[in-house]
Amino acid sequence: MNKRMVLGSRAHSLFLLFSLFLCLFSFVKGELRLNFYSESCPQAEDIVKEEVEKLYHKHGNTAVSWVRNLFHDCMVKSCDASLLLEDTSSTISEQNSPRSFGMRNFKYVKVIKDALEKECPNTVSCADIVALSAREGVVMLKGPYFNMRTGRRDSKESYSQDVINSIPNHNDSLSFILSRFQSIGINAEGTTALFRSIYAEYLKGRCPSPEPDPKAVAYARNDRDTPMIIDNMYYKNLLKHKGLMLVDQQLVTDPSTSQFVEKMAVDNDYFYEKFTEALLLMSENNPVTGDEGEIRKDCRFVN
């Protein structure tokens, strides 16, 4: 082999190695991962946890709000905090949609954001605040703790025109609801598990505290036994024909979900496992990462 061929072979090998390095670098940079803020803001997740806990003890229904925020944000295009954008001369907020009925406590996102900005300015995204606060909200509601990948960035626009078609209504048919969740990778089993915290929370979202007046909110409870706890009581009640919405009873009678309702009703650990899997899938729907989007200074407005 002559010298020119050797040099050419080496150059080709170096080029392949360099290309591989760039691909790996881009993958790491642009994907969600555990402990994303381990170097840039090591206390980020602890700060979110602390602020969620403090807010819960002052305003008990915030725990429900964090879970609903994740659902409403991630089902519309992407988990990118577009939900948090408020009206401006050039923005129509997703919060104005009829699908956002009963949602509240957006103002407390700023409390978490301010605490993070004080510790690590311009570092933690509003989209990750939505995701991490939902996890801590689940814990406040006595549900399971789970590790969550981070590294989301914030959108630069609202998708208010897409909300109606993206978020199933509480009175839609089960088949339509299943199809919407399937479109983001959540199967019938996972959707059944999410019903406990999405549609039950839809009704409970108007409860003013962890121990609301039963007469004032009984009409709005889908789980009267453990209304502020994420557990499998909802499924036990469904088997006793105590669902409030038409779709509740469809969960029990439809062959695509009935087996899961029955199993979740008798096995809380199984419910927690499937609930966690589905929530994580939802939290990672089409995230904005890498150099896309931005890190908002104020979650209510683009920079």
Phi, psi and omega in degrees: 000126183282170185299322181296320180294320179298313180297320179296320179295318179296317180298319179296319180295318179296322178297317179296318179296318180296320179295319179297318179299316179297320180296315180294320179297316180295321181296312181295318183292324189261003183246154173292150176204160176294145176057040181304325184263018185301330179257319185281332180200075188303333183266006188306307184292326177293323179295315178300314180302312182297316182291321177298318179297315180297318179294323180297319182288339175268321185223091190302329184282359177296328181300318177295319182299320181298321180292316179295324178303316181298314179301309185289331179283311188284335180284343181255097176073303193192158172276085191222014179063020175297332178303328187279347182292133180263169180298137170221185179296339182241004184229132171254120187289142173296340180293343180281347184292146174303334179291345179267012180307132176083355179285146183206179173072018175301329184298336183279348172300324180297327178298316179292316181299317180298319179296321178289320179296326178295322181277317186216086183301140173055040186236309186266127184284157175293327179296320176289329175296317177301314183292310184292323179292329176296317178300314181290330175296319176301317180296319178298331178270019176065025174270186185282150171271147179210150176287145184225133177283146182231179184119011177291152172240168188265143177288161178255010180208159175268152178241048184302328182289346183259353188298311184303318182278347184263325185255118178298143176278159182293341179252016174287163178289155179299320181299321179292317179298316179299321181293323179294316179291324178298328181295341176249017172092012180255121184278183184298323179296314179293320179296320177301319180293326182284339181306323183301324185254345181265301184275329172295320179291331177304316181283323184279349185301344180269359180290132187280343184201170178298339180232070185287163176294115183305323181291329185282331188233008182303326181293339187256010182258130175265352179215095186280344182278315179228067190294334181246030178228133174274105177210191185267011180298326178305316182288326174298318179293324178299319180291343176263011179062041180252016176290144183272329184256156179303318183294335176301312181287334175294327176302323183282324187265337182285129182298339181281345182231341187302321180297326181287321176300314181297318181289320179293329180294332183253352185223095183294325179296320177297317177301313180300319181298311183287326176298313181297314179301315183291319180296321178293320176300315180296320183292346181248021180289110171048052184291152172275123184221181176063235181265001180279160177064210182202174170252104184293143174280325176233120187298344183277343186218150173291157182293000000 
